[in-house]
Structure formats: C-alpha cells, structure tokens
C-alpha cells in the first residue's frame, strides 16, 4: 500500500505538468517549460534519493530508495526525450552539434549516461554485481548540477536556493561518509 502511495506521489509532478500544458494551456514556451520542469524534478528526486540514508533515523525509506531513484531517472529520461524529440526532432547530428557547441549539454549527456547505467544495474541480480559502481550517482549529480547552473542564463533566488540545498546535502553526505570510514 505504501509503495502504491509513493508511486502516485512521485507521479504528481508529471500530472501537474500535463495539466499545465494540456488543460490550462497557460504555458508560453512548452519546450522550455518541459526542460525546466523535468530537469528540476529529476534533480530534486535524485538528491532526495541520496538523502534517504541521512534521514533514516526519522523516516526510514531505505526499502523505497530504488523506486525513488528510478523515478529520478524517469524524469531525466523525459528531460532527454524533450531534447531529442521536440528540440532536435530526432536528429542525431543536431544532438552532436549542440553538444559540441554548448558544454552544458554534454555534461547533461554524460550524467544521463551514468543514470542509464544505474537504472539498468538496479535490477536485483545486477545490483549485487555492480553495487559498488552505484556511487557514480554522486558524479552524475555533480554533473547534473553544473548542467542545471549552466543552462540558466542568469541565476535568480530560486537557483541559488537549489545550489544552497545541494551544498548542504553534499556536506552532510560527505560527513556521513567520513564518520562511516572512521567507525570501520
């Protein structure tokens, strides 16, 4: 029951975006809106995934971490599909050209490839084999954060608050890793 509820909670952003785009039709630039919306939610969910171990004393969501992480990948996939289908119109040469012209795109691509690896290897039998490689999520999050910052033409208070939250989470994760190493 909790898993079904969590599933619907994680789908709420997509339902909201669909409502904004197709029912209200209040969005002036749909492609930019989808970029921003899916990219932000991918980043938020993926950062939440790594904070699960930090908050387990208060709320134990460890058994749902895989599901939450896969939803982060899902929003990343929507973000990429927006680029590939709506912006590039399925043109691989456009994707390559844009990636070479705009460094923030290839940072996003590298991050997305890392997330694909993690999504594929999150299956139980593969996770046992590739568990140690799942620490690559930190690299993916760093690259995604840089991608996010570079994609913004100018930073406003909201972007600075995201960066502050990311730095706080990073600090506590680093502290957690240091304490974990010293206990062993």
FIMIMI-743986 format. One record per residue: x, y, z of N, C-alpha, C, O in turn. Coordinates in steps of 0.05 Angstrom, whole numbers, padded with zeros to 5 digits, always signed. Example, Ala and Ser with C-alpha at 12.3 -4.5 7.8 and 13.67 -1.06 7.14 Angstrom:
! FIMIMI-743986
+00264-00114+00156+00246-00090+00156+00264-00066+00156+00285-00066+00169+00257-00045+00142+00273-00021+00143+00258+00001+00157+00268+00023+00161
//
This chain:
! FIMIMI-743986
+00016-00024+00000+00000+00000+00000+00017+00025+00000+00012+00044-00015+00039+00025+00017+00056+00048+00018+00071+00053-00009+00075+00075-00017+00078+00031-00022+00092+00032-00047+00074+00045-00069+00083+00061-00085+00048+00038-00069+00029+00049-00088+00025+00079-00082+00025+00096-00101+00023+00087-00057+00021+00115-00050+00045+00131-00059+00043+00153-00070+00069+00120-00054+00094+00133-00062+00095+00136-00092+00104+00156-00102+00086+00115-00106+00085+00116-00135+00069+00140-00145+00078+00155-00163+00045+00143-00134+00028+00165-00142+00039+00192-00133+00036+00212-00147+00052+00193-00110+00064+00218-00102+00086+00227-00121+00089+00250-00128+00102+00207-00130+00124+00213-00149+00114+00219-00177+00128+00231-00193+00089+00211-00183+00077+00218-00209+00064+00245-00208+00058+00256-00230+00059+00256-00185+00045+00282-00183+00058+00304-00199+00043+00320-00212+00084+00307-00199+00096+00328-00216+00089+00325-00246+00083+00345-00259+00088+00300-00256+00081+00296-00284+00052+00302-00289+00045+00314-00309+00035+00295-00270+00006+00301-00272+00003+00332-00273-00013+00342-00289+00016+00345-00255+00015+00374-00253+00024+00387-00279+00011+00405-00290+00047+00378-00290+00058+00389-00315+00039+00384-00338+00035+00401-00355+00028+00360-00339+00009+00353-00360-00016+00371-00359-00026+00380-00379-00025+00376-00334-00048+00394-00330-00042+00422-00340-00058+00435-00354-00018+00432-00332-00010+00459-00341-00008+00461-00371-00016+00481-00383+00003+00440-00384+00008+00441-00413-00017+00436-00429-00022+00450-00449-00033+00417-00421-00055+00408-00439-00083+00416-00430-00101+00417-00447-00087+00422-00405-00114+00430-00396-00116+00461-00394-00133+00473-00406-00098+00472-00378-00098+00501-00375-00087+00515-00400-00096+00537-00407-00068+00503-00412-00054+00514-00436-00044+00542-00430-00047+00561-00446-00031+00544-00407-00022+00570-00397+00008+00574-00402+00019+00595-00393+00021+00555-00415+00050+00556-00418+00057+00569-00445+00047+00560-00466+00073+00590-00444+00081+00604-00469+00101+00589-00486+00099+00589-00510+00121+00577-00473+00141+00562-00487+00142+00533-00476+00157+00528-00457+00126+00515-00488+00124+00488-00477+00150+00473-00475+00155+00458-00456+00167+00476-00496+00193+00461-00496+00210+00470-00472+00221+00453-00458+00212+00496-00468+00228+00506-00445+00215+00498-00419+00230+00491-00400+00189+00499-00417+00175+00491-00393+00181+00462-00386+00187+00455-00363+00179+00444-00407+00185+00416-00402+00214+00412-00393+00219+00396-00375+00232+00426-00407+00260+00424-00399+00264+00431-00369+00275+00415-00353+00254+00454-00362+00257+00464-00335+00243+00445-00315+00255+00438-00294+00219+00438-00321+00203+00422-00302+00215+00394-00298+00220+00386-00275+00221+00380-00320+00231+00353-00317+00260+00353-00306+00267+00335-00290+00276+00372-00315+00303+00373-00304+00304+00379-00275+00320+00367-00260+00288+00398-00266+00287+00405-00238+00277+00381-00221+00289+00375-00200+00256+00368-00230+00245+00346-00215+00264+00322-00215+00266+00308-00195+00278+00317-00237+00299+00296-00237+00320+00302-00216+00327+00284-00201+00329+00326-00216+00350+00334-00196+00340+00332-00168+00354+00322-00150+00316+00342-00163+00304+00342-00136+00301+00313-00126+00309+00306-00104+00290+00296-00143+00286+00268-00135+00312+00253-00131+00315+00238-00112+00331+00258-00149+00357+00244-00146+00372+00253-00121+00384+00237-00107+00370+00279-00115+00383+00288-00090+00368+00278-00066+00380+00271-00046+00342+00276-00068+00327+00264-00046+00335+00234-00041+00336+00225-00019+00340+00221-00063+00348+00192-00062+00374+00189-00045+00376+00170-00030+00393+00208-00049+00418+00204-00033+00414+00214-00005+00431+00208+00012+00394+00229+00001+00389+00238+00029+00374+00218+00045+00372+00221+00070+00364+00197+00032+00349+00177+00047+00365+00164+00070+00354+00159+00091+00390+00159+00065+00407+00148+00086+00412+00168+00108+00418+00160+00131+00411+00194+00102+00415+00214+00123+00391+00217+00141+00394+00223+00165+00367+00212+00131+00342+00216+00147+00331+00190+00158+00309+00190+00169+00345+00167+00155+00333+00142+00162+00327+00139+00192+00310+00123+00199+00340+00155+00209+00333+00154+00238+00305+00165+00242+00291+00156+00261+00296+00183+00226+00270+00196+00230+00248+00183+00211+00226+00178+00220+00256+00180+00186+00238+00167+00166+00254+00147+00151+00272+00154+00136+00248+00122+00155+00263+00101+00141+00250+00094+00114+00230+00080+00113+00262+00104+00093+00253+00099+00066+00273+00082+00050+00271+00081+00025+00291+00069+00064+00312+00054+00050+00301+00033+00031+00312+00029+00009+00279+00020+00039+00268-00001+00021+00254+00011-00004+00248-00003-00022+00250+00038-00004+00238+00051-00027+00259+00067-00044+00252+00080-00063+00284+00066-00035+00304+00082-00049+00307+00075-00078+00310+00093-00095+00306+00049-00085+00308+00041-00113+00285+00053-00129+00290+00064-00151+00261+00051-00119+00238+00062-00133+00240+00092-00137+00235+00103-00158+00249+00106-00116+00251+00135-00117+00273+00142-00137+00270+00161-00153+00296+00128-00136+00317+00133-00155+00309+00128-00184+00317+00143-00202+00293+00107-00189+00283+00102-00216+00264+00124-00225+00263+00129-00249+00249+00135-00207+00233+00158-00215+00250+00182-00222+00243+00197-00240+00272+00186-00208+00291+00207-00216+00301+00202-00244+00304+00221-00260+00308+00177-00250+00316+00170-00277+00294+00175-00297+00299+00185-00319+00269+00169-00289+00246+00173-00307+00244+00202-00315+00239+00208-00338+00246+00220-00295+00245+00249-00302+00269+00258-00318+00266+00276-00335+00292+00245-00313+00315+00251-00330+00311+00242-00359+00318+00255-00378+00298+00219-00362+00291+00208-00388+00272+00227-00402+00275+00232-00426+00252+00237-00388+00233+00256-00400+00248+00281-00409+00242+00293-00430+00267+00290-00392+00283+00313-00399+00299+00309-00424+00299+00326-00442+00312+00286-00426+00327+00279-00450+00309+00276-00475+00315+00286-00496+00286+00263-00471+00267+00259-00494+00257+00285-00504+00252+00289-00528+00253+00305-00486+00245+00331-00495+00266+00343-00513+00259+00355-00534+00291+00340-00506+00313+00350-00522+00314+00335-00549+00316+00347-00570+00313+00308-00548+00317+00292-00572+00293+00293-00591+00297+00294-00615+00269+00293-00580+00245+00292-00598+00236+00320-00605+00232+00326-00629+00231+00337-00585+00219+00363-00591+00239+00384-00601+00233+00400-00618+00263+00383-00590+00283+00403-00597+00300+00394-00621+00302+00409-00641+00311+00370-00620+00328+00360-00641+00312+00347-00664+00323+00342-00685+00287+00342-00659+00269+00329-00679+00282+00303-00689+00282+00298-00713+00292+00287-00670+00304+00261-00675+00330+00261-00692+00337+00241-00704+00342+00284-00694+00367+00287-00710+00391+00283-00692+00397+00300-00675+00405+00261-00697+00429+00256-00681+00451+00276-00687+00466+00284-00670+00452+00285-00713+00473+00305-00720+00467+00331-00705+00486+00345-00697+00442+00339-00700+00436+00362-00685+00445+00359-00656+00456+00378-00644+00440+00335-00645+00448+00330-00617+00478+00332-00614+00488+00344-00595+00493+00321-00633+00522+00322-00632+00531+00351-00635+00549+00360-00620+00520+00366-00654+00528+00394-00658+00522+00411-00634+00539+00426-00625+00498+00407-00622+00491+00423-00598+00509+00415-00575+00517+00432-00559+00516+00390-00573+00533+00381-00551+00561+00393-00553+00573+00400-00533+00570+00395-00577+00597+00407-00581+00596+00437-00578+00616+00449-00569+00574+00450-00586+00572+00479-00584+00566+00489-00556+00574+00511-00548+00552+00472-00540+00543+00481-00514+00552+00460-00493+00541+00439-00491+00573+00467-00478+00585+00448-00459+00564+00438-00438+00567+00415-00429+00545+00454-00431+00526+00444-00411+00510+00420-00421+00500+00404-00406+00507+00418-00448+00492+00395-00459+00508+00370-00456+00497+00349-00448+00534+00370-00462+00549+00345-00459+00553+00338-00430+00556+00314-00424+00553+00357-00412+00553+00349-00383+00527+00335-00376+00527+00315-00361+00505+00345-00387+00479+00332-00382+00479+00304-00395+00468+00285-00383+00491+00302-00418+00491+00275-00432+00508+00255-00416+00500+00232-00413+00531+00264-00406+00547+00245-00390+00532+00237-00365+00532+00213-00358+00519+00256-00352+00503+00250-00329+00481+00230-00336+00476+00211-00321+00468+00235-00358+00446+00218-00366+00456+00189-00372+00442+00170-00364+00479+00187-00385+00490+00160-00390+00496+00146-00364+00492+00121-00361+00506+00160-00344+00512+00148-00318+00486+00139-00305+00485+00117-00293+00465+00154-00308+00439+00147-00297+00427+00123-00311+00413+00106-00299+00432+00121-00337+00422+00097-00352+00436+00072-00340+00423+00052-00335+00462+00074-00337+00477+00051-00325+00465+00044-00298+00461+00020-00292+00460+00064-00281+00449+00058-00255+00421+00046-00256+00415+00028-00241+00405+00056-00274+00378+00045-00277+00378+00016-00286+00363-00001-00276+00395+00010-00306+00397-00017-00316+00408-00036-00294+00398-00058-00291+00428-00027-00279+00440-00045-00259+00426-00043-00232+00436-00054-00212+00403-00031-00231+00388-00031-00206+00371-00056-00202+00359-00060-00181+00369-00072-00224+00355-00098-00222+00370-00115-00202+00395-00115-00201+00356-00130-00186+00368-00144-00163+00393-00160-00169+00413-00157-00156+00392-00177-00190+00415-00193-00196+00439-00177-00206+00462-00184-00201+00434-00155-00220+00455-00138-00230+00465-00119-00207+00489-00112-00207+00448-00111-00189+00455-00093-00168+00476-00107-00150+00495-00094-00141+00473-00133-00145+00492-00147-00128+00520-00146-00141+00540-00143-00127+00521-00148-00167+00546-00148-00182+00558-00120-00184+00582-00116-00182+00541-00099-00188+00550-00072-00193+00545-00052-00171+00546-00028-00175+00539-00062-00147+00533-00045-00124+00553-00023-00119+00546+00000-00115+00579-00031-00120+00600-00011-00115+00600+00012-00135+00609+00034-00129+00592+00006-00160+00592+00026-00181+00569+00046-00178+00568+00066-00192+00550+00040-00160+00527+00058-00157+00535+00084-00143+00519+00102-00141+00559+00086-00133+00569+00111-00122+00573+00132-00144+00577+00155-00138+00571+00123-00169+00574+00142-00191+00550+00162-00192+00551+00181-00206+00530+00156-00175+00508+00175-00173+00518+00203-00164+00506+00223-00172+00538+00203-00148+00549+00229-00138+00561+00245-00161+00557+00269-00163+00575+00231-00179+00586+00244-00203+00564+00254-00221+00564+00276-00231+00543+00237-00224+00520+00245-00241+00506+00269-00229+00498+00287-00244+00504+00271-00203+00491+00294-00190+00508+00319-00192+00498+00341-00196+00534+00316-00190+00552+00339-00194+00549+00350-00222+00546+00374-00227+00551+00331-00242+00549+00340-00270+00521+00352-00276+00519+00371-00290+00500+00340-00264+00473+00350-00268+00470+00378-00256+00457+00395-00268+00482+00382-00233+00480+00408-00220+00495+00429-00237+00484+00451-00241+00518+00422-00247+00533+00441-00264+00517+00446-00290+00515+00468-00299+00505+00424-00301+00488+00426-00325+00465+00446-00319+00459+00463-00335+00452+00443-00296+00430+00460-00288+00438+00489-00286+00424+00507-00296+00461+00494-00273+00470+00521-00269+00478+00534-00296+00471+00557-00301+00492+00519-00313+00500+00530-00339+00476+00534-00357+00477+00552-00374+00455+00518-00354+00432+00521-00372+00416+00546-00366+00403+00557-00383+00418+00556-00341+00404+00581-00333+00421+00604-00345+00445+00606-00340+00408+00621-00359+00422+00644-00370+00430+00663-00348+00451+00676-00350+00414+00665-00327+00421+00681-00304+00410+00667-00279+00389+00654-00280+00424+00669-00257+00415+00656-00233+00398+00675-00217+00405+00698-00212+00375+00665-00208+00358+00681-00190+00357+00668-00163+00372+00649-00157+00341+00678-00145+00339+00668-00118+00333+00638-00117+00344+00624-00100+00315+00629-00134+00307+00601-00134+00331+00583-00141+00336+00563-00127+00347+00590-00161+00370+00574-00168+00391+00575-00146+00404+00554-00140+00394+00598-00134+00413+00599-00111+00404+00582-00088+00421+00570-00074+00378+00580-00084+00368+00564-00062+00372+00534-00068+00379+00518-00050+00369+00526-00094+00376+00499-00102+00405+00493-00096+00412+00472-00085+00422+00511-00104+00451+00507-00101+00457+00505-00071+00473+00488-00063+00445+00522-00055+00450+00521-00026+00441+00494-00014+00455+00482+00002+00418+00484-00022+00408+00458-00013+00426+00436-00022+00432+00418-00006+00435+00437-00047+00454+00417-00057+00480+00417-00041+00490+00396-00034+00490+00441-00034+00515+00442-00019+00511+00431+00010+00528+00418+00020+00488+00437+00022+00482+00427+00049+00480+00396+00048+00492+00383+00065+00465+00385+00029+00463+00356+00026+00491+00344+00022+00498+00324+00034+00506+00356+00004+00533+00346-00002+00551+00346+00023+00566+00327+00028+00549+00367+00039+00564+00369+00064+00557+00346+00083+00575+00333+00093+00531+00342+00087+00523+00321+00105+00529+00293+00094+00535+00275+00110+00527+00289+00068+00535+00263+00057+00565+00258+00060+00573+00236+00067+00581+00278+00056+00610+00276+00060+00616+00270+00089+00632+00252+00095+00603+00284+00107+00607+00280+00135+00599+00251+00143+00612+00238+00158+00576+00242+00132+00567+00214+00137+00588+00194+00127+00593+00174+00141+00599+00199+00104+00619+00180+00093+00645+00180+00111+00657+00159+00115+00653+00204+00120+00677+00206+00137+00672+00191+00163+00689+00176+00172+00649+00195+00175+00642+00182+00201+00641+00152+00197+00649+00136+00214+00629+00143+00174+00627+00115+00168+00654+00102+00165+00659+00080+00175+00673+00116+00152+00700+00105+00149+00715+00103+00175+00729+00084+00180+00712+00123+00192+00726+00124+00218+00715+00102+00237+00730+00094+00255+00690+00093+00234+00679+00072+00251+00690+00045+00244+00691+00027+00261+00698+00042+00218+00707+00016+00209+00735+00010+00217+00746-00011+00210
//
